Amino acid sequence: DKAAKKKKLDEEVEELKRHLQIVPNYEDDGHTEATPLARKVPVVDYEIYNENNKPYFKIKRADGLHQLYLSFLSMLRNFDREDLEALWRLVKERFATTKPKNFFDNFLLITLGAMFEKPNIQAHI
């Protein structure tokens, strides 16, 4: 049963990758060009945002601006390690006492966990 769930999750991830694109939101001041590291604004929150029946990762920064990403892969390409670590802290904190209620929150929890946590050699796959 776990193998079937993992296979389904892998298939969904591949499907998301096939639809990869960064979608600029021109109606919002959140679309920014690359920022020099000296002026970099930290990630402070995220939400799963739906528009036109498409889910986006809405990444919010301390200055009040945000960026929408249609896929995790596009987010990875635009984030540096500090951004990813900040997002991992937010996700870990959010789901410390509750379980994710949707695919994208669960995907972030599992994927970022795999990137930042030490593997549990006792865990059964």
N, C-alpha and C positions, 0 to 999 in steps of 0.2 A: 504493500500500500504506500509506503514511504517512497519507494522507487517510482511509482506511478505519479505521485505528487511532484517529486523532483523533476521528472521528465516533463510534466505539464508546465511547471514553473520555467524550466529551460526553454520550452517551446514558446511560452509567452514572452520571455526575454528576447529571443530571436525575432519574434514578430515585432516587438517594440523597436529593435535595432533596424529592421527593414523600413520603418516609418520615420527614421531619424531625420530631424531637421530642427534648426533653431528658428524660432518664430519671433521676429522683432515685434514689439508692441508699440507702434508709433503714436498711439493715442495717450501714451503714458510717458512721463519723464524718467521712468525706470530703465529705459534702454540706454546704456552707457557704453562708451568706448573703453578701451583698455586703460587702466588707471596705474600710474606709477606706484611702485610698492610703498614709497614714503607716504603716499596719501591714501593708501588702501583702507577701505572701510570694512570692518568685520561682519560676517554673517551672524544675524541675531535670531532668525526664525525662518520657518518654511511652512508652506501649506500645499496641499494638493488642490489645484484650482482647475475647474472645468469650464471650458468655453467651446461652443460649437461641438458639443459631444466629444471633445478631446481633453484628456487630462494633462495638465502641465505641472511641473515642479515650480512653485513660485518661491523664489529665494529672496528673503528680506534682509536688508543691511541696516546697520546702526544709523545711517543718515536718513532713513525713511524711504530710500529708493529700493526698487525690486527688479528682478529679472525673471522672465518666464523661460523654462526649458521644456521642450516636448519630450525629451528622453534623458535618461540618466547619463548616457554616453556623451551627449552634447554638454551636459553639466560638467562631466569629468574633463572634457577638453578645455573648458573655460575656467576651471577652478585650479588653484594651487593647493599645496598641502595644508596650509593654514585654513583655507576655506573648507576643505574636506574634514579636517579635524574638528572644526567648529560645528559643522553639520552633524558629524558623528556624535558629539557631545549632546546636541539638541535631541537627536533621535533616541539616544540611549536614555536621556533624562525623561523624555516623553513616555517611553515604553518600559520604564523601570518597574511600574506597578500595574500597568494594563497591557493588553495585547493589541496589536494593530488590527483595525477593523476593515481595512481595504488592501487590495493587492499592492498599491504603490508604497504605502507605509511599511507593509511587510517586506517588500522588495528592498527598501532603503535599510531597514533593520538588518536583514540577512546579508546584503551586499557590503554595507559599511562594516558590519561586524566581521565579515570574512577579511576585509582589508586591514582592520586595526586590532582585532583580538588575536591572542595566541591560540592556535588550534588546540582543541581538547582531544587528546589522543585516546581518551576513554569513550568518546562519543561514537555511537553507531550510526553509520550513514545508510 
